[in-house]
Amino acid sequence: MGKREQLYEGKAKKVFATGSADYVIVSYKDDATAFDGTKKGRISGKGVVNNRMSNFLMSLLEKAGIPTHFVEELSEREALVRRVSIVPLEVIVRNISAGSFAKRFGVEEGIVFDRPTIEFSYKNDELHDPMINEYHALALGLATEDEIETIKSMAFKINDILKEYFLGLGIKLVDFKLEFGRTSDGEIVLADEISPDTCRFWDAKTNEKLDKDRFRRDLGGVEEAYSEMMRRVFGK
């Protein structure tokens, strides 16, 4: 299934048509952005890490009964995925206080929650992805009540699976962002990516940050953090 014309280019990925209306090819870039695109840069090798890790984790989740858009890894930077219509909700699951949560509520980073939290943002660049609740999502027609319940249930299940998996690698899954899509027959599936771009990973012993926060906060060692995550997941 060959790559055809480019359909879309986002901050971190390009999407290409294939010979089938049901499938597209996603190509991961090394470009990095933060703070609504106001901070721009490049993280060498990021596209390879994010593609390979995301594909691996999607396969892991599929085996645990979570439907995803992932079909096949085509190369270091490219994957074949099912074509979906993205539900315009960013779904953020948090296990430990960090980032915007700590800032918004005036608490320190590192507070371990008794149970995970979930929040939604309206996926809209012009409005800077404002935080919304389920009632807003229903009022705006972004998803149905059943779809929201499905998304919440899947998000918490994904969290349980990934938290345990990463802890086995000596990593705390602090928080992460998910996106979901609708297939042509209306099924809700996990889409987008799961990577150091979309997750906060802390070393379980040292709390060293192993994710995009190193880029956001000018902490240095950005490429090294992505490489370390690759090493932990693939053992090389």
ABEGO torsion letter per residue (X at the ends): XBBBBBABBBAABBBBBBABAABBBBBBBABBBBGGGABBBBBBGAAAAAAAAAAAAAAAAAAAGBBBABABBABAABBBBBBBBBBBBBBBBBABBBEAAAAAAGBBBGBBBABBBBBBBBBBAAAGGBBBBAAAAAAAGABBAAAAAAAAAAAAAAAAAAAAAAAAAGBBBABBBBBBBBBAAGBBBBBEBBBAAABBBBBAAAGBBABAAAAAAGAEGAAAAAAAAAAAAAGX
